[in-house]
Protein backbone atom coordinates (compact mmCIF):
# COMPACT_ATOMS: atom_id res chain seq x y z
CA UNK A 1 0.00 0.00 0.00
CA UNK A 2 2.75 2.48 0.94
CA UNK A 3 4.75 1.48 -2.13
CA UNK A 4 1.75 2.16 -4.36
CA UNK A 5 1.24 5.54 -2.67
CA UNK A 6 4.92 6.52 -3.08
CA UNK A 7 4.89 5.37 -6.71
CA UNK A 8 1.78 7.47 -7.29
CA UNK A 9 3.42 10.53 -5.68
CA UNK A 10 6.57 10.06 -7.77
CA UNK A 11 4.47 9.81 -10.93
CA UNK A 12 2.65 13.02 -10.02
CA UNK A 13 5.96 14.80 -9.38
CA UNK A 14 7.37 13.64 -12.71
CA UNK A 15 4.21 14.79 -14.48
CA UNK A 16 4.39 18.21 -12.82
CA UNK A 17 8.06 18.48 -13.70
CA UNK A 18 7.30 17.55 -17.32
CA UNK A 19 4.47 20.10 -17.41
CA UNK A 20 6.73 22.75 -15.91
CA UNK A 21 9.47 22.03 -18.48
CA UNK A 22 6.96 22.14 -21.34
CA UNK A 23 5.61 25.43 -20.03
CA UNK A 24 9.15 26.87 -19.76
CA UNK A 25 9.91 25.67 -23.28
CA UNK A 26 6.72 27.32 -24.56
CA UNK A 27 7.57 30.59 -22.75
CA UNK A 28 11.07 30.55 -24.21
CA UNK A 29 9.73 29.95 -27.73
CA UNK A 30 7.23 32.80 -27.33
CA UNK A 31 10.00 35.12 -26.08
CA UNK A 32 12.15 34.23 -29.09
CA UNK A 33 9.22 34.96 -31.43
CA UNK A 34 8.65 38.30 -29.67
CA UNK A 35 12.36 39.19 -29.90
CA UNK A 36 12.39 38.40 -33.62
CA UNK A 37 9.26 40.49 -34.17
CA UNK A 38 10.70 43.41 -32.18
CA UNK A 39 13.94 43.28 -34.20
CA UNK A 40 11.93 43.20 -37.43
CA UNK A 41 9.89 46.22 -36.33
CA UNK A 42 13.05 48.07 -35.24
CA UNK A 43 14.56 47.34 -38.66
CA UNK A 44 11.46 48.71 -40.38
CA UNK A 45 11.58 51.87 -38.25
CA UNK A 46 15.28 52.29 -39.00
CA UNK A 47 14.69 51.83 -42.73
CA UNK A 48 11.85 54.37 -42.62
CA UNK A 49 14.08 56.90 -40.83
CA UNK A 50 16.87 56.38 -43.37
CA UNK A 51 14.39 56.98 -46.17
CA UNK A 52 13.16 60.16 -44.41
CA UNK A 53 16.77 61.33 -44.11
CA UNK A 54 17.31 60.77 -47.82
CA UNK A 55 14.21 62.87 -48.59
CA UNK A 56 15.12 65.53 -46.01
CA UNK A 57 16.07 68.41 -48.36
CA UNK A 58 12.84 68.11 -50.36
CA UNK A 59 10.65 67.57 -47.32
CA UNK A 60 8.43 70.56 -46.55
CA UNK A 61 8.05 69.48 -42.96
CA UNK A 62 11.47 68.79 -41.48
CA UNK A 63 11.27 65.54 -39.50
CA UNK A 64 12.99 65.25 -36.15
CA UNK A 65 15.60 62.53 -35.88
CA UNK A 66 16.14 63.05 -32.14
CA UNK A 67 17.04 59.74 -30.52
CA UNK A 68 16.82 57.84 -33.82
CA UNK A 69 19.04 54.81 -34.46
CA UNK A 70 21.07 55.38 -37.62
CA UNK A 71 23.88 53.04 -36.52
CA UNK A 72 25.68 51.57 -39.51
CA UNK A 73 23.56 53.50 -42.02
CA UNK A 74 25.06 54.89 -45.22
CA UNK A 75 23.95 58.52 -45.45
CA UNK A 76 26.72 59.75 -47.74
CA UNK A 77 26.25 62.95 -49.72
CA UNK A 78 22.94 63.95 -48.11
CA UNK A 79 21.83 67.49 -47.38
CA UNK A 80 20.86 67.32 -43.71
CA UNK A 81 21.41 71.02 -43.09
CA UNK A 82 19.78 72.02 -39.79
CA UNK A 83 18.61 68.48 -38.99
CA UNK A 84 17.58 67.72 -35.41
CA UNK A 85 19.51 64.63 -34.28
CA UNK A 86 19.88 65.10 -30.53
CA UNK A 87 20.82 61.88 -28.80
CA UNK A 88 20.72 59.91 -32.05
CA UNK A 89 22.80 56.75 -32.40
CA UNK A 90 25.08 57.42 -35.36
CA UNK A 91 27.68 54.77 -34.47
CA UNK A 92 29.49 53.42 -37.54
CA UNK A 93 27.22 55.45 -39.81
CA UNK A 94 28.66 57.12 -42.90
CA UNK A 95 28.11 60.81 -43.60
CA UNK A 96 30.87 61.24 -46.20
CA UNK A 97 30.50 64.59 -47.97
CA UNK A 98 27.10 65.18 -46.34
CA UNK A 99 25.97 68.64 -45.33
CA UNK A 100 25.23 68.79 -41.60
CA UNK A 101 25.72 72.55 -41.28
CA UNK A 102 23.68 73.96 -38.37
CA UNK A 103 22.56 70.43 -37.45
CA UNK A 104 21.84 69.72 -33.79
CA UNK A 105 23.76 66.59 -32.80
CA UNK A 106 23.90 67.33 -29.08
CA UNK A 107 24.43 64.13 -27.10
CA UNK A 108 24.64 62.02 -30.26
CA UNK A 109 26.61 58.78 -30.20
CA UNK A 110 29.07 59.09 -33.07
CA UNK A 111 31.46 56.25 -32.21
CA UNK A 112 33.41 55.20 -35.32
CA UNK A 113 31.22 57.45 -37.47
CA UNK A 114 32.63 58.52 -40.83
CA UNK A 115 32.31 62.28 -41.39
CA UNK A 116 35.02 62.45 -44.08
CA UNK A 117 34.54 65.66 -46.08
CA UNK A 118 31.28 66.47 -44.26
CA UNK A 119 30.18 70.07 -43.72
CA UNK A 120 29.65 70.45 -39.97
CA UNK A 121 29.83 74.25 -39.91
CA UNK A 122 28.01 75.68 -36.90
CA UNK A 123 26.79 72.21 -35.95
CA UNK A 124 25.98 71.57 -32.29
CA UNK A 125 28.08 68.60 -31.17
CA UNK A 126 27.95 69.39 -27.45
CA UNK A 127 28.17 66.33 -25.20
CA UNK A 128 28.45 64.02 -28.21
CA UNK A 129 30.70 60.98 -28.27
CA UNK A 130 33.08 61.24 -31.24
CA UNK A 131 35.36 58.41 -30.15
CA UNK A 132 36.97 56.86 -33.24
CA UNK A 133 35.13 59.23 -35.60
CA UNK A 134 36.70 60.02 -38.97
CA UNK A 135 36.83 63.78 -39.48
CA UNK A 136 39.32 63.91 -42.38
CA UNK A 137 38.64 67.05 -44.46
CA UNK A 138 35.47 67.75 -42.44
CA UNK A 139 34.57 71.42 -42.08
CA UNK A 140 34.10 72.23 -38.39
CA UNK A 141 34.13 76.06 -38.49
CA UNK A 142 31.90 77.40 -35.73
CA UNK A 143 30.90 73.93 -34.50
CA UNK A 144 30.12 73.66 -30.78
CA UNK A 145 32.27 70.94 -29.23
CA UNK A 146 31.88 71.64 -25.49
CA UNK A 147 31.94 68.48 -23.36
CA UNK A 148 32.38 66.33 -26.46
CA UNK A 149 34.01 62.96 -25.75
CA UNK A 150 36.98 62.19 -27.98
CA UNK A 151 39.47 59.53 -26.88
CA UNK A 152 40.80 58.89 -30.36
CA UNK A 153 40.06 60.05 -33.87
CA UNK A 154 40.48 57.77 -36.84
CA UNK A 155 41.82 58.59 -40.24
CA UNK A 156 40.19 57.54 -43.47
CA UNK A 157 41.41 54.42 -45.23
CA UNK A 158 42.27 56.39 -48.35
N, C-alpha and C positions, 0 to 999 in steps of 0.2 A: 504494500500500500504506500509506504513512504517512498519507495523507489519510483513508483508510478507518479507520485506527486512531484518529486524532484525532477523527473524526466519531463513532466508537463511544464514546470517552471522554466527549465532550461530551454525547451522549445519556444516558449513565449518570449524569453529574453533574446533568443536568436532571431525570432521573427521581428521583434521591435528593433533590434540592431540592423537587420536587413532593411526594414522600412526607413529607419533613420538614414542609412547610407544611400538609399534610393532617393530620399528627399534631398539630401545634401548634393547628390549628383544632379538632380533636377535643378536645384537652386544655382549651382555652378553653371550649368548649361544656359540657364536663363540670364545669368549675369554676363556670360560671354556674348550671348546674342545682343544684350543691351549695350555692351561695350562696343561691339561692331557697329551697331546702329548709330551710337553717339559719334564714333569716328567718321562714319559716312556723312552724317549731318554736318559735323565740323568741317569736313572736306568740302561739302557743298557750299557752306557759308564762306569758307576761305576762297573758293573759286569765284563766288559771286562778288566778294570784295575786290579780288584781283581784276575782274571784269569792270567793276565800277571805277577802279583806279585807272584803267586803260581808257575809259571814257571821260575821265575827269575834266580835261580842258573843254570839251564840248558840252558838258553837263551844265544846264542852267542853274540847277540847285546843287551847290557843292556839298557832297556827302561828307560826313564826319567819319574819319578812320580811327578815332580815339579808341585805344585798347584792342584794336584789330590784330589778328595774327597773320602777318605776311611772311613768316619765317620760311626761308628757302625760295621765295617767289622771285621770278625774273621780271623786274619792272624797269628794264633798261630803256633809256631814251624817252621816258614819259615826261609830260609837263604837269607836275604836281605843285605848281607855284601856289603858295598860301594854304596848302593842305593841312588839315587838322589831324595829327597823328600822335597825340599825347598818349604815352604809356603803351604804344603799339609794340608788338613783338616783330622786329625787323631782322632778327638773327639770321645770318647767312643769306639774306636777300640781296639781290643785285639791283643797284640804281645807277649803273654806269651811264654817264652822260645824261642823266635825268635832271630836270629843273625842279629843285626843292627850295627855291628862293622864297623867303618869308614864310616857309612852312613851320608849323609848331610841332616839334618832336620832343617836347619836354617829357623827361622820364621814359623815353623810348628805349627799348633793349636792342642795341645795334651791334651785338657781338658777332664778329667776323662778317660784318656787312660790307659789301663792295660799293663804295661811293666814287670809284675812279672817274674823274672828269665831271663829276656832278656839280651843279650850281647850288651851293648852300648859302648864298649871300643873305644876310640878315635872318637866317633861320634860327629858331629857338631850340637849342640843344641842351638847355639846362637840365642837370640831374640825369642825363642820358648815360647809358653804358656803351662806350665806343671801343671796348676792349677787342683788339684784333681787327678793327675796322680798316679797310683800305681807303685811304684818302688821297691817293696819288693824283695830282693835277686837279683836285677838287678846289672849288672857289669858296673860301670861308670868310670873305670880307664881311665884317659886321655881324657875324654869327655869335650868338650868346652861348658861351661854353662854361658858365659858372657851375661848379659842383659836378661837372661831367667826369665820369670814371673812365680813365684810360691807363691801363697797365702796359699795354704794348699796342703798337700800330703795325699793320702788315703792309707789305709792298705788293704791287700787282705782279702777276707772273710774267708779264711781258717786259 
